């Protein structure tokens, strides 16, 4: 059992798929022996069920849990909301500034000396 447990851990650390065949080969035991041991069988089935096929396999202890992913998503949503508020604030400030500049430019043109016919 120790060899099978060590084989599972090594395969997982290496990011290799955890299958009965792979564990049997790594541990030097038969697949039927793995199926008969309830603890080993449960661990292989658990890891096999949680593994995902990716270009670069990730060991089970490094995989993100659903809760972890949910927390990351919530943090990103919060950050997005803050960025949207900041963006709106900056757009409003810019619109006010441009409005002030237009007003100043318009009043500046009206107050310029004009020829009134007086000499």
PyMOL commands that set and color helices and strands:
alter all, ss='L'
color gray80, all
select helices_A, chain A and resi 2-13+20-27+31-36+38-50+60-62+66-110
alter helices_A, ss='H'
color red, helices_A
deselect
rebuild
show_as cartoon
